[in-house]
Amino acid sequence: MPAERLHLVRHGEVHNPGRVLYGRLPEFRLSAAGRRMARQAAEHVHDAGRPVTALVCSPLQRTRESAEPFTELFGFEPVVEPDVIEPWNVFEGKRMRRALANPLNWRHVTRPAVPSWGEPYAEVVARMQRAMAKAWNAVPAGDVVIVSHQLPIWVTHLAIAGHPLRHDPRARRCALSSVTSFEGGPGAWREVAYAEPASADGAVDVGAV
């Protein structure tokens, strides 16, 4: 028997005083509020009373730190999985409003369905589902937790729901430290729950790709 349920958990609030799009840039850590949010997400999964038998996270600092409360509560270290990393983006390190005011950057936003400014959505979905299948089949039972990022989680949701991948980033249902849960396994994924266990009042969430 493989796993029984898989949870895609988004990282907590990032310390981002410049309010830039941080993407894959290094050294973007959780804020104090982000650490609290990560703890609330881990407690939400723990309090459900379901056995978690595997913990996976993206290589970036903010996801590794968001995995730490799961290690504390469930007792094992995360497996770092490059396939669940944030997508690359040409606007990394920039403030979006300022970047889009420059006509030289307009060529990057001509094809939003792809999107033309970064890693294609279809490629993100493919690598996310590859990582999900790998983690699902690597355990004999129980639940799998994957700590990832907003866009990978959201486009995975869209793909599994059968919706177009093109979307307005402002309309994503993937809050900081949210938990999106799936059952069924590779080839038969179905979303079974979505939760926002962390208090995000006053949180800054402007750096996601």
C-alpha positions as CSV (number, residue, x, y, z in Angstrom):
1,M,0.0,0.0,0.0
2,P,1.3,3.5,-0.8
3,A,0.3,6.7,1.1
4,E,-3.3,7.5,2.0
5,R,-3.3,11.4,1.7
6,L,-0.9,14.0,0.5
7,H,-0.7,17.6,1.8
8,L,0.8,20.4,-0.1
9,V,1.7,23.0,2.5
10,R,2.8,26.5,1.5
11,H,5.6,28.2,3.5
12,G,4.9,31.0,6.0
13,E,5.5,34.8,5.6
14,V,8.9,35.8,4.3
15,H,11.1,38.6,5.6
16,N,11.0,40.8,2.6
17,P,11.4,44.5,3.6
18,G,12.1,45.5,0.0
19,R,8.9,43.9,-1.2
20,V,10.6,42.4,-4.2
21,L,9.6,39.3,-6.1
22,Y,12.0,36.9,-4.5
23,G,11.5,33.8,-6.6
24,R,14.5,31.4,-6.2
25,L,16.8,34.1,-4.8
26,P,18.8,32.8,-1.8
27,E,18.6,34.0,1.8
28,F,14.9,34.9,1.9
29,R,14.0,33.5,5.3
30,L,10.8,33.4,7.3
31,S,9.8,36.4,9.3
32,A,8.9,35.9,13.0
33,A,5.2,35.8,11.9
34,G,6.1,33.3,9.2
35,R,7.6,30.9,11.8
36,R,4.4,31.2,13.8
37,M,2.3,30.5,10.7
38,A,4.5,27.4,9.8
39,R,3.9,26.1,13.3
40,Q,0.2,26.6,13.0
41,A,0.2,24.6,9.7
42,A,2.1,21.8,11.3
43,E,-0.2,21.7,14.3
44,H,-3.2,21.6,12.0
45,V,-1.9,18.5,10.3
46,H,-0.8,17.0,13.6
47,D,-4.2,17.6,15.3
48,A,-6.0,15.9,12.5
49,G,-4.7,12.6,14.1
50,R,-3.5,11.2,10.8
51,P,-0.1,9.5,10.8
52,V,2.4,11.4,8.7
53,T,5.1,9.1,7.4
54,A,7.1,11.3,5.0
55,L,8.1,15.0,4.9
56,V,9.4,16.7,1.7
57,C,10.4,20.3,1.1
58,S,11.8,22.5,-1.6
59,P,15.5,23.5,-1.4
60,L,14.8,27.1,-0.6
61,Q,15.3,28.6,2.8
62,R,11.7,29.6,3.5
63,T,10.4,26.1,2.8
64,R,13.1,24.4,4.8
65,E,12.3,26.6,7.7
66,S,8.6,26.0,7.3
67,A,9.3,22.2,7.5
68,E,11.0,22.6,10.9
69,P,7.7,22.4,13.0
70,F,6.8,19.2,11.2
71,T,10.1,17.7,12.2
72,E,9.5,18.8,15.8
73,L,6.0,17.3,15.8
74,F,6.5,14.1,13.8
75,G,10.1,13.4,14.5
76,F,11.8,13.1,11.2
77,E,13.9,15.3,8.9
78,P,12.5,16.5,5.5
79,V,13.7,15.1,2.2
80,V,14.8,18.0,0.0
81,E,13.1,17.7,-3.4
82,P,14.2,20.1,-6.2
83,D,11.0,19.3,-8.2
84,V,8.8,21.3,-5.7
85,I,10.9,24.5,-5.9
86,E,9.5,27.9,-6.8
87,P,9.4,28.5,-10.6
88,W,12.1,30.7,-12.2
89,N,11.0,34.2,-13.2
90,V,12.6,37.0,-15.1
91,F,11.5,39.6,-12.5
92,E,13.3,38.1,-9.6
93,G,14.7,40.7,-7.3
94,K,12.5,43.5,-8.7
95,R,9.4,45.3,-7.5
96,M,6.7,44.4,-10.0
97,R,5.0,47.7,-10.3
98,R,8.3,49.4,-11.0
99,A,9.4,46.7,-13.4
100,L,6.2,46.9,-15.4
101,A,6.6,50.7,-15.7
102,N,9.6,50.1,-17.9
103,P,8.6,49.5,-21.5
104,L,11.7,47.2,-22.0
105,N,10.0,44.7,-19.8
106,W,6.6,44.6,-21.6
107,R,7.9,41.8,-23.9
108,H,7.9,39.5,-20.9
109,V,4.1,39.8,-20.3
110,T,2.9,39.2,-23.9
111,R,1.8,35.6,-23.4
112,P,0.2,35.2,-19.9
113,A,-1.1,31.7,-20.7
114,V,2.4,30.2,-20.8
115,P,3.5,32.4,-18.9
116,S,6.0,34.4,-21.0
117,W,7.7,35.8,-17.9
118,G,8.9,32.6,-16.4
119,E,8.8,28.8,-16.2
120,P,5.8,27.4,-18.2
121,Y,2.9,26.4,-16.0
122,A,2.8,23.0,-17.7
123,E,6.4,22.3,-16.8
124,V,5.7,23.2,-13.1
125,V,2.7,20.9,-13.0
126,A,4.7,18.0,-14.5
127,R,7.5,18.3,-12.0
128,M,5.1,18.8,-9.1
129,Q,3.2,15.7,-10.0
130,R,6.4,13.8,-10.5
131,A,7.4,14.7,-7.0
132,M,4.0,13.9,-5.6
133,A,4.1,10.4,-7.2
134,K,7.6,9.8,-5.9
135,A,6.7,10.7,-2.4
136,W,3.4,8.8,-2.5
137,N,4.9,5.6,-3.6
138,A,7.9,5.8,-1.3
139,V,5.9,5.1,1.9
140,P,3.9,2.0,2.9
141,A,1.0,3.9,4.4
142,G,0.1,7.2,6.2
143,D,0.2,10.8,4.9
144,V,2.8,12.7,3.0
145,V,3.6,16.4,3.6
146,I,5.3,18.4,0.9
147,V,6.2,22.0,1.8
148,S,6.3,24.1,-1.4
149,H,5.3,27.4,-2.8
150,Q,2.2,29.3,-3.9
151,L,2.4,29.0,-7.7
152,P,3.4,25.3,-7.8
153,I,0.6,24.4,-5.4
154,W,-2.0,26.5,-7.2
155,V,-1.3,25.2,-10.7
156,T,-1.3,21.7,-9.4
157,H,-4.7,22.3,-8.0
158,L,-5.9,23.7,-11.4
159,A,-4.5,20.8,-13.3
160,I,-6.0,18.2,-11.0
161,A,-9.4,20.0,-11.1
162,G,-9.3,20.1,-14.9
163,H,-9.1,23.9,-15.1
164,P,-7.0,25.9,-17.5
165,L,-3.6,26.8,-16.1
166,R,-3.8,30.4,-17.1
167,H,-4.9,32.5,-14.2
168,D,-4.7,35.8,-12.4
169,P,-2.0,35.6,-9.7
170,R,-4.0,37.9,-7.5
171,A,-6.9,35.4,-7.4
172,R,-5.0,32.3,-6.2
173,R,-6.5,30.4,-3.3
174,C,-3.2,29.5,-1.7
175,A,-2.6,31.5,1.5
176,L,0.5,31.6,3.5
177,S,0.9,28.3,5.4
178,S,-2.2,26.9,3.8
179,V,-2.8,23.2,3.4
180,T,-4.2,21.7,0.2
181,S,-4.8,17.9,0.5
182,F,-5.2,15.2,-2.1
183,E,-6.1,11.5,-2.2
184,G,-6.2,8.9,-4.9
185,G,-2.6,8.8,-6.0
186,P,-0.8,9.2,-9.3
187,G,-3.2,9.2,-12.2
188,A,-6.2,9.6,-10.0
189,W,-5.5,12.6,-7.8
190,R,-8.5,14.4,-6.3
191,E,-8.5,17.3,-3.9
192,V,-10.2,16.5,-0.6
193,A,-9.5,19.5,1.6
194,Y,-8.2,23.0,1.7
195,A,-7.4,24.8,5.0
196,E,-5.9,28.1,6.2
197,P,-4.9,27.3,9.7
198,A,-2.5,30.2,10.2
199,S,-3.5,33.7,11.2
200,A,-2.4,35.9,8.4
201,D,-3.7,39.3,9.6
202,G,-1.3,42.0,8.6
203,A,1.0,39.5,6.7
204,V,3.0,40.7,3.8
205,D,2.6,38.4,0.8
206,V,4.0,40.2,-2.2
207,G,7.1,38.2,-3.2
208,A,5.5,35.0,-4.7
209,V,6.1,34.4,-8.4
